Amino acid sequence: MHKERYSFEDLLEIMKTLRSPNGCPWDREQDHESLKKYFIEETYEVLEAIDLESSEKLCEELGDVLLQVVFHATIAEENGRFTIYDVIDGVSRKMVHRHRHVFGKEQAETSDDVLELWDEIKKQEKGAKSQTDILKDVPSILPALMRSYKVQEKAAKVGFDWDNAEDAWKKVYEEMEELHEVYSSGDMVKTEEELGDLLFAIVNVARFLKIQPELALTKTINKFIKRFEYIETKSSENGKQLTDMTLEEMDALWDKAKELYKRGENNED
């Protein structure tokens, strides 16, 4: 089935062939549960492609996500539950319904107006009877930093929020003190609780700064790895293993790595 250019219909046919008795053994063995990890991986690879500002990679990774959607829809169709066309119809109806300011008579002049309208529509769709229902509706499977951010956003919509960023900062310092105090007592159960409180407070600050903490932490992790790589490379050039170096020696190289990035030699802050 070689073509110069494939269509969406071709993709559906390829997946059905892979799932057929004469298809691929691995593809035939998969189900919704076994594919979960791949969907997550592909989603994060899309985010990485965006960070890299690579159109070629983004196009490729979006294709991988689309493949996962088609894979799940094909399995569902085999089980008589729904088809890919039901998926397309469902999301199209949802977009038309939620964009009443475009396809209907509702008014929304600003992005804030749109978000307010969306929240009300989604609340109606899900049959939420209270704001607590809205908080519970945030998927528990989300990474904790993302879930915290979304829960706080939804709580803020009914006024349960700090007045300003400074108040949010004060809560961070308060939680830091409580964590230090409990840690000193040796009560690890309470220490874990207070650490969670501190992280939740930091997410609150991130929300006021309009920074997604999950993405910010990801960038920091990548920055850490690059700087650590510098330490390992330089130590190797000096004929040393990391295990043979003192913390002071590694710290000195760490500071040099930071200086390099500050000068923009590695596009780091």
ROPAFI-736050 format. One record per residue (C-alpha): residue number from 1; residue in one letter; x, y, z. Coordinates in nm, 3 decimals. Example, Ala and Ser with C-alpha at 12.3 -4.5 7.8 and 13.67 -1.06 7.14 Angstrom:
! ROPAFI-736050
<i=1; aa=A; u=1.230; v=-0.450; w=0.780>
<i=2; aa=S; u=1.367; v=-0.106; w=0.714>
This chain:
! ROPAFI-736050
<i=1; aa=M; u=0.000; v=0.000; w=0.000>
<i=2; aa=H; u=0.261; v=0.250; w=-0.110>
<i=3; aa=K; u=0.143; v=0.596; w=-0.215>
<i=4; aa=E; u=0.299; v=0.932; w=-0.284>
<i=5; aa=R; u=0.063; v=1.090; w=-0.030>
<i=6; aa=Y; u=-0.171; v=0.924; w=0.216>
<i=7; aa=S; u=-0.511; v=1.046; w=0.333>
<i=8; aa=F; u=-0.700; v=1.015; w=0.661>
<i=9; aa=E; u=-0.900; v=0.732; w=0.510>
<i=10; aa=D; u=-0.574; v=0.555; w=0.424>
<i=11; aa=L; u=-0.465; v=0.582; w=0.787>
<i=12; aa=L; u=-0.789; v=0.418; w=0.900>
<i=13; aa=E; u=-0.737; v=0.138; w=0.649>
<i=14; aa=I; u=-0.375; v=0.088; w=0.760>
<i=15; aa=M; u=-0.483; v=0.053; w=1.123>
<i=16; aa=K; u=-0.759; v=-0.194; w=1.034>
<i=17; aa=T; u=-0.505; v=-0.398; w=0.836>
<i=18; aa=L; u=-0.262; v=-0.399; w=1.129>
<i=19; aa=R; u=-0.541; v=-0.520; w=1.358>
<i=20; aa=S; u=-0.660; v=-0.787; w=1.115>
<i=21; aa=P; u=-0.582; v=-1.162; w=1.156>
<i=22; aa=N; u=-0.307; v=-1.129; w=0.898>
<i=23; aa=G; u=-0.176; v=-0.803; w=1.040>
<i=24; aa=C; u=0.082; v=-0.723; w=1.307>
<i=25; aa=P; u=0.094; v=-0.950; w=1.618>
<i=26; aa=W; u=0.185; v=-0.656; w=1.845>
<i=27; aa=D; u=-0.093; v=-0.430; w=1.715>
<i=28; aa=R; u=-0.350; v=-0.709; w=1.750>
<i=29; aa=E; u=-0.255; v=-0.762; w=2.116>
<i=30; aa=Q; u=-0.313; v=-0.402; w=2.221>
<i=31; aa=D; u=-0.618; v=-0.269; w=2.406>
<i=32; aa=H; u=-0.719; v=0.063; w=2.562>
<i=33; aa=E; u=-0.532; v=-0.014; w=2.884>
<i=34; aa=S; u=-0.205; v=-0.124; w=2.723>
<i=35; aa=L; u=-0.198; v=0.186; w=2.500>
<i=36; aa=K; u=-0.232; v=0.438; w=2.783>
<i=37; aa=K; u=0.141; v=0.482; w=2.837>
<i=38; aa=Y; u=0.203; v=0.541; w=2.467>
<i=39; aa=F; u=-0.062; v=0.813; w=2.451>
<i=40; aa=I; u=0.104; v=0.992; w=2.740>
<i=41; aa=E; u=0.450; v=0.957; w=2.584>
<i=42; aa=E; u=0.334; v=1.088; w=2.247>
<i=43; aa=T; u=0.162; v=1.385; w=2.408>
<i=44; aa=Y; u=0.478; v=1.489; w=2.588>
<i=45; aa=E; u=0.679; v=1.448; w=2.270>
<i=46; aa=V; u=0.446; v=1.700; w=2.105>
<i=47; aa=L; u=0.522; v=1.943; w=2.387>
<i=48; aa=E; u=0.895; v=1.884; w=2.339>
<i=49; aa=A; u=0.864; v=1.956; w=1.966>
<i=50; aa=I; u=0.690; v=2.285; w=2.048>
<i=51; aa=D; u=0.970; v=2.377; w=2.289>
<i=52; aa=L; u=1.228; v=2.294; w=2.021>
<i=53; aa=E; u=1.035; v=2.513; w=1.775>
<i=54; aa=S; u=1.075; v=2.237; w=1.518>
<i=55; aa=S; u=0.794; v=2.233; w=1.262>
<i=56; aa=E; u=0.920; v=1.906; w=1.117>
<i=57; aa=K; u=0.924; v=1.734; w=1.456>
<i=58; aa=L; u=0.590; v=1.886; w=1.557>
<i=59; aa=C; u=0.429; v=1.755; w=1.237>
<i=60; aa=E; u=0.570; v=1.409; w=1.306>
<i=61; aa=E; u=0.465; v=1.401; w=1.671>
<i=62; aa=L; u=0.114; v=1.526; w=1.598>
<i=63; aa=G; u=0.090; v=1.235; w=1.356>
<i=64; aa=D; u=0.187; v=0.998; w=1.636>
<i=65; aa=V; u=-0.087; v=1.142; w=1.859>
<i=66; aa=L; u=-0.337; v=1.110; w=1.574>
<i=67; aa=L; u=-0.231; v=0.747; w=1.534>
<i=68; aa=Q; u=-0.312; v=0.686; w=1.899>
<i=69; aa=V; u=-0.658; v=0.838; w=1.853>
<i=70; aa=V; u=-0.720; v=0.618; w=1.548>
<i=71; aa=F; u=-0.585; v=0.314; w=1.735>
<i=72; aa=H; u=-0.829; v=0.360; w=2.023>
<i=73; aa=A; u=-1.119; v=0.434; w=1.790>
<i=74; aa=T; u=-1.045; v=0.120; w=1.587>
<i=75; aa=I; u=-1.045; v=-0.095; w=1.900>
<i=76; aa=A; u=-1.373; v=0.063; w=2.009>
<i=77; aa=E; u=-1.525; v=-0.003; w=1.666>
<i=78; aa=E; u=-1.419; v=-0.368; w=1.685>
<i=79; aa=N; u=-1.603; v=-0.391; w=2.016>
<i=80; aa=G; u=-1.913; v=-0.225; w=1.872>
<i=81; aa=R; u=-1.885; v=0.080; w=2.094>
<i=82; aa=F; u=-1.811; v=0.372; w=1.862>
<i=83; aa=T; u=-1.617; v=0.467; w=1.549>
<i=84; aa=I; u=-1.370; v=0.739; w=1.460>
<i=85; aa=Y; u=-1.659; v=0.919; w=1.290>
<i=86; aa=D; u=-1.846; v=0.923; w=1.621>
<i=87; aa=V; u=-1.538; v=1.083; w=1.775>
<i=88; aa=I; u=-1.526; v=1.348; w=1.502>
<i=89; aa=D; u=-1.900; v=1.411; w=1.526>
<i=90; aa=G; u=-1.886; v=1.437; w=1.904>
<i=91; aa=V; u=-1.602; v=1.687; w=1.920>
<i=92; aa=S; u=-1.753; v=1.892; w=1.635>
<i=93; aa=R; u=-2.086; v=1.915; w=1.818>
<i=94; aa=K; u=-1.904; v=2.010; w=2.136>
<i=95; aa=M; u=-1.712; v=2.291; w=1.964>
<i=96; aa=V; u=-2.027; v=2.432; w=1.806>
<i=97; aa=H; u=-2.217; v=2.407; w=2.135>
<i=98; aa=R; u=-1.940; v=2.566; w=2.343>
<i=99; aa=H; u=-1.879; v=2.844; w=2.092>
<i=100; aa=R; u=-2.224; v=2.994; w=2.115>
<i=101; aa=H; u=-2.065; v=3.336; w=2.072>
<i=102; aa=V; u=-1.957; v=3.225; w=1.722>
<i=103; aa=F; u=-2.232; v=2.983; w=1.614>
<i=104; aa=G; u=-2.512; v=3.116; w=1.831>
<i=105; aa=K; u=-2.647; v=3.436; w=1.984>
<i=106; aa=E; u=-2.430; v=3.461; w=2.298>
<i=107; aa=Q; u=-2.194; v=3.757; w=2.332>
<i=108; aa=A; u=-1.825; v=3.728; w=2.420>
<i=109; aa=E; u=-1.602; v=4.020; w=2.336>
<i=110; aa=T; u=-1.287; v=3.915; w=2.521>
<i=111; aa=S; u=-1.100; v=3.594; w=2.602>
<i=112; aa=D; u=-1.215; v=3.625; w=2.963>
<i=113; aa=D; u=-1.575; v=3.643; w=2.842>
<i=114; aa=V; u=-1.518; v=3.327; w=2.639>
<i=115; aa=L; u=-1.370; v=3.137; w=2.934>
<i=116; aa=E; u=-1.658; v=3.244; w=3.158>
<i=117; aa=L; u=-1.908; v=3.126; w=2.899>
<i=118; aa=W; u=-1.722; v=2.797; w=2.854>
<i=119; aa=D; u=-1.723; v=2.730; w=3.228>
<i=120; aa=E; u=-2.097; v=2.782; w=3.249>
<i=121; aa=I; u=-2.162; v=2.561; w=2.946>
<i=122; aa=K; u=-1.934; v=2.283; w=3.072>
<i=123; aa=K; u=-2.103; v=2.299; w=3.412>
<i=124; aa=Q; u=-2.439; v=2.246; w=3.242>
<i=125; aa=E; u=-2.303; v=1.965; w=3.023>
<i=126; aa=K; u=-2.160; v=1.772; w=3.314>
<i=127; aa=G; u=-2.461; v=1.828; w=3.537>
<i=128; aa=A; u=-2.250; v=1.980; w=3.812>
<i=129; aa=K; u=-2.467; v=2.091; w=4.104>
<i=130; aa=S; u=-2.195; v=2.263; w=4.305>
<i=131; aa=Q; u=-1.851; v=2.415; w=4.266>
<i=132; aa=T; u=-1.713; v=2.116; w=4.457>
<i=133; aa=D; u=-1.842; v=1.897; w=4.174>
<i=134; aa=I; u=-1.641; v=2.115; w=3.936>
<i=135; aa=L; u=-1.325; v=2.063; w=4.144>
<i=136; aa=K; u=-1.382; v=1.689; w=4.156>
<i=137; aa=D; u=-1.421; v=1.685; w=3.780>
<i=138; aa=V; u=-1.055; v=1.779; w=3.731>
<i=139; aa=P; u=-0.900; v=1.443; w=3.629>
<i=140; aa=S; u=-0.712; v=1.283; w=3.918>
<i=141; aa=I; u=-0.471; v=1.121; w=3.671>
<i=142; aa=L; u=-0.322; v=1.458; w=3.576>
<i=143; aa=P; u=0.030; v=1.532; w=3.703>
<i=144; aa=A; u=-0.013; v=1.683; w=4.050>
<i=145; aa=L; u=0.123; v=2.026; w=3.954>
<i=146; aa=M; u=-0.120; v=2.054; w=3.664>
<i=147; aa=R; u=-0.411; v=1.928; w=3.871>
<i=148; aa=S; u=-0.331; v=2.174; w=4.152>
<i=149; aa=Y; u=-0.327; v=2.462; w=3.905>
<i=150; aa=K; u=-0.664; v=2.367; w=3.753>
<i=151; aa=V; u=-0.829; v=2.307; w=4.092>
<i=152; aa=Q; u=-0.707; v=2.645; w=4.218>
<i=153; aa=E; u=-0.830; v=2.816; w=3.901>
<i=154; aa=K; u=-1.178; v=2.671; w=3.944>
<i=155; aa=A; u=-1.191; v=2.760; w=4.314>
<i=156; aa=A; u=-1.084; v=3.115; w=4.230>
<i=157; aa=K; u=-1.381; v=3.158; w=3.996>
<i=158; aa=V; u=-1.615; v=3.174; w=4.298>
<i=159; aa=G; u=-1.387; v=3.409; w=4.492>
<i=160; aa=F; u=-1.188; v=3.153; w=4.695>
<i=161; aa=D; u=-0.852; v=3.309; w=4.620>
<i=162; aa=W; u=-0.586; v=3.545; w=4.746>
<i=163; aa=D; u=-0.633; v=3.913; w=4.668>
<i=164; aa=N; u=-0.292; v=3.943; w=4.508>
<i=165; aa=A; u=0.038; v=3.768; w=4.440>
<i=166; aa=E; u=0.198; v=3.908; w=4.756>
<i=167; aa=D; u=-0.055; v=3.726; w=4.973>
<i=168; aa=A; u=0.021; v=3.407; w=4.784>
<i=169; aa=W; u=0.393; v=3.462; w=4.846>
<i=170; aa=K; u=0.331; v=3.505; w=5.219>
<i=171; aa=K; u=0.156; v=3.167; w=5.225>
<i=172; aa=V; u=0.464; v=3.006; w=5.068>
<i=173; aa=Y; u=0.687; v=3.141; w=5.345>
<i=174; aa=E; u=0.434; v=3.033; w=5.606>
<i=175; aa=E; u=0.427; v=2.679; w=5.467>
<i=176; aa=M; u=0.808; v=2.670; w=5.453>
<i=177; aa=E; u=0.827; v=2.751; w=5.822>
<i=178; aa=E; u=0.568; v=2.487; w=5.907>
<i=179; aa=L; u=0.753; v=2.227; w=5.700>
<i=180; aa=H; u=1.083; v=2.305; w=5.871>
<i=181; aa=E; u=0.924; v=2.291; w=6.214>
<i=182; aa=V; u=0.754; v=1.955; w=6.151>
<i=183; aa=Y; u=1.063; v=1.806; w=5.984>
<i=184; aa=S; u=1.267; v=1.893; w=6.292>
<i=185; aa=S; u=1.020; v=1.694; w=6.504>
<i=186; aa=G; u=1.087; v=1.375; w=6.307>
<i=187; aa=D; u=0.718; v=1.316; w=6.227>
<i=188; aa=M; u=0.747; v=1.199; w=5.866>
<i=189; aa=V; u=0.372; v=1.160; w=5.811>
<i=190; aa=K; u=0.316; v=1.523; w=5.906>
<i=191; aa=T; u=0.628; v=1.624; w=5.713>
<i=192; aa=E; u=0.485; v=1.474; w=5.395>
<i=193; aa=E; u=0.160; v=1.662; w=5.451>
<i=194; aa=E; u=0.340; v=1.993; w=5.505>
<i=195; aa=L; u=0.557; v=1.937; w=5.197>
<i=196; aa=G; u=0.238; v=1.892; w=4.995>
<i=197; aa=D; u=0.102; v=2.215; w=5.142>
<i=198; aa=L; u=0.420; v=2.397; w=5.040>
<i=199; aa=L; u=0.405; v=2.266; w=4.683>
<i=200; aa=F; u=0.037; v=2.363; w=4.662>
<i=201; aa=A; u=0.122; v=2.714; w=4.782>
<i=202; aa=I; u=0.399; v=2.745; w=4.521>
<i=203; aa=V; u=0.151; v=2.645; w=4.250>
<i=204; aa=N; u=-0.070; v=2.929; w=4.373>
<i=205; aa=V; u=0.213; v=3.176; w=4.314>
<i=206; aa=A; u=0.273; v=3.026; w=3.969>
<i=207; aa=R; u=-0.094; v=3.078; w=3.889>
<i=208; aa=F; u=-0.075; v=3.446; w=3.982>
<i=209; aa=L; u=0.235; v=3.475; w=3.761>
<i=210; aa=K; u=0.045; v=3.293; w=3.481>
<i=211; aa=I; u=0.319; v=3.029; w=3.462>
<i=212; aa=Q; u=0.236; v=2.662; w=3.424>
<i=213; aa=P; u=0.441; v=2.499; w=3.705>
<i=214; aa=E; u=0.459; v=2.165; w=3.523>
<i=215; aa=L; u=0.627; v=2.328; w=3.223>
<i=216; aa=A; u=0.849; v=2.546; w=3.441>
<i=217; aa=L; u=0.973; v=2.244; w=3.634>
<i=218; aa=T; u=1.035; v=2.053; w=3.311>
<i=219; aa=K; u=1.257; v=2.336; w=3.186>
<i=220; aa=T; u=1.447; v=2.337; w=3.514>
<i=221; aa=I; u=1.502; v=1.961; w=3.493>
<i=222; aa=N; u=1.641; v=1.997; w=3.142>
<i=223; aa=K; u=1.861; v=2.283; w=3.255>
<i=224; aa=F; u=1.990; v=2.076; w=3.545>
<i=225; aa=I; u=2.079; v=1.787; w=3.312>
<i=226; aa=K; u=2.270; v=2.019; w=3.076>
<i=227; aa=R; u=2.467; v=2.174; w=3.361>
<i=228; aa=F; u=2.536; v=1.833; w=3.510>
<i=229; aa=E; u=2.659; v=1.719; w=3.168>
<i=230; aa=Y; u=2.903; v=2.012; w=3.171>
<i=231; aa=I; u=3.038; v=1.901; w=3.509>
<i=232; aa=E; u=3.084; v=1.543; w=3.391>
<i=233; aa=T; u=3.246; v=1.647; w=3.063>
<i=234; aa=K; u=3.493; v=1.884; w=3.230>
<i=235; aa=S; u=3.580; v=1.634; w=3.501>
<i=236; aa=S; u=3.650; v=1.373; w=3.233>
<i=237; aa=E; u=3.871; v=1.618; w=3.045>
<i=238; aa=N; u=4.066; v=1.663; w=3.370>
<i=239; aa=G; u=4.104; v=1.286; w=3.402>
<i=240; aa=K; u=3.866; v=1.252; w=3.694>
<i=241; aa=Q; u=3.552; v=1.050; w=3.764>
<i=242; aa=L; u=3.262; v=1.228; w=3.932>
<i=243; aa=T; u=3.290; v=0.989; w=4.225>
<i=244; aa=D; u=3.650; v=1.106; w=4.277>
<i=245; aa=M; u=3.555; v=1.473; w=4.300>
<i=246; aa=T; u=3.462; v=1.668; w=4.608>
<i=247; aa=L; u=3.133; v=1.854; w=4.628>
<i=248; aa=E; u=3.330; v=2.180; w=4.626>
<i=249; aa=E; u=3.497; v=2.086; w=4.297>
<i=250; aa=M; u=3.165; v=1.998; w=4.140>
<i=251; aa=D; u=3.009; v=2.319; w=4.270>
<i=252; aa=A; u=3.285; v=2.520; w=4.107>
<i=253; aa=L; u=3.214; v=2.358; w=3.770>
<i=254; aa=W; u=2.842; v=2.408; w=3.827>
<i=255; aa=D; u=2.900; v=2.781; w=3.871>
<i=256; aa=K; u=3.101; v=2.788; w=3.548>
<i=257; aa=A; u=2.815; v=2.613; w=3.367>
<i=258; aa=K; u=2.572; v=2.876; w=3.499>
<i=259; aa=E; u=2.798; v=3.153; w=3.370>
<i=260; aa=L; u=2.811; v=2.995; w=3.025>
<i=261; aa=Y; u=2.434; v=2.981; w=3.008>
<i=262; aa=K; u=2.399; v=3.336; w=3.136>
<i=263; aa=R; u=2.618; v=3.453; w=2.849>
<i=264; aa=G; u=2.379; v=3.276; w=2.616>
<i=265; aa=E; u=2.628; v=3.022; w=2.487>
<i=266; aa=N; u=2.375; v=2.744; w=2.545>
<i=267; aa=N; u=2.055; v=2.948; w=2.521>
<i=268; aa=E; u=1.995; v=2.909; w=2.892>
<i=269; aa=D; u=1.912; v=3.165; w=3.160>
